[in-house]
């Protein structure tokens, strides 16, 4: 991270975002983040939208085996993550979804 970055220094991920909006404007809208901490990265996040994550993964040509899975929040939230180089930027897809607790037989939870 540099405290002296300018908006021009974020041109690569912003250009990638512009191209994604042009090429894939029909896909579900993610939360978008460009940061001075990782000025080469464009982050697309999906909250409670695993199908949206999958649509973007397929559109960007990311193979299923490249997706990582982990859990957070004491096992209450699943997190899927994948990255791909696109238009010179690292595009990072992240999906968050609740893990539904199983219902036990007899109505006990």
C-alpha positions in Angstrom: 0.0 0.0 0.0 1.2 3.5 -0.8 -0.2 6.6 0.7 0.8 8.5 -2.5 -1.3 6.6 -4.9 -3.5 8.5 -7.3 -6.6 7.4 -9.1 -4.4 6.9 -12.2 -2.6 4.2 -10.2 -5.9 2.3 -10.0 -6.4 2.4 -13.8 -5.8 -1.3 -14.3 -8.6 -2.7 -12.1 -10.9 0.2 -13.1 -10.3 -0.7 -16.8 -11.1 -4.3 -16.0 -14.3 -3.3 -14.3 -15.3 -1.2 -17.4 -14.6 -4.2 -19.7 -16.5 -6.6 -17.4 -19.5 -4.2 -17.4 -19.5 -4.1 -21.2 -18.9 -7.8 -21.7 -21.0 -9.3 -18.9 -23.5 -6.6 -18.0 -26.3 -9.2 -18.1 -24.8 -11.1 -15.1 -25.9 -10.4 -11.5 -24.4 -7.3 -10.0 -21.7 -8.0 -7.3 -20.4 -5.7 -4.7 -17.3 -4.1 -6.2 -14.1 -3.0 -4.5 -11.0 -1.4 -5.8 -8.4 -0.6 -3.1 -5.2 1.2 -2.7 -4.1 -1.7 -0.5 -4.1 -4.0 -3.6 -4.0 -1.6 -6.5 -3.8 -4.4 -9.1 -6.9 -6.2 -7.8 -10.6 -5.9 -8.6 -12.8 -7.6 -6.1 -16.3 -8.9 -6.9 -18.3 -10.1 -3.9 -21.6 -12.0 -3.7 -23.5 -12.1 -0.5 -26.1 -14.9 -0.3 -25.8 -15.3 -4.0 -24.0 -18.5 -4.8 -25.7 -18.8 -8.3 -24.4 -15.3 -9.1 -20.8 -16.4 -8.1 -21.1 -19.4 -10.3 -22.3 -17.4 -13.3 -19.3 -15.1 -13.0 -16.9 -18.0 -12.4 -18.1 -19.6 -15.6 -18.1 -16.4 -17.6 -14.5 -15.7 -16.6 -13.4 -19.3 -17.5 -12.4 -20.2 -13.9 -12.5 -24.0 -13.5 -14.4 -25.4 -10.5 -11.2 -26.9 -9.1 -9.7 -23.4 -8.8 -12.4 -22.4 -6.3 -11.4 -22.6 -2.6 -13.8 -23.3 0.2 -13.6 -22.3 3.8 -15.9 -21.5 6.7 -16.0 -18.6 9.0 -18.1 -17.4 11.9 -17.8 -20.6 13.9 -19.0 -22.6 10.9 -22.1 -20.4 10.2 -20.8 -18.9 6.9 -19.3 -20.6 3.8 -16.8 -18.6 1.7 -16.0 -19.5 -1.9 -13.1 -17.7 -3.5 -11.4 -17.7 -6.9 -9.1 -15.4 -8.9 -8.3 -14.9 -12.5 -6.2 -12.5 -14.5 -8.4 -10.3 -16.7 -7.4 -7.3 -18.7 -4.2 -7.0 -16.7 -5.9 -7.0 -13.3 -6.4 -9.8 -10.8 -10.1 -10.3 -10.6 -11.1 -11.9 -7.3 -14.5 -13.5 -6.9 -15.8 -14.1 -3.4 -19.1 -15.5 -2.3 -20.5 -15.6 1.2 -23.6 -17.7 2.2 -25.1 -18.9 5.4 -24.7 -22.6 6.3 -28.1 -23.9 7.3 -28.1 -26.0 10.5 -29.4 -29.5 9.9 -32.8 -30.3 11.3 -32.7 -33.4 13.5 -35.4 -36.1 13.4 -38.0 -35.6 16.0 -37.9 -31.8 15.8 -34.9 -31.3 18.0 -32.3 -28.8 16.8 
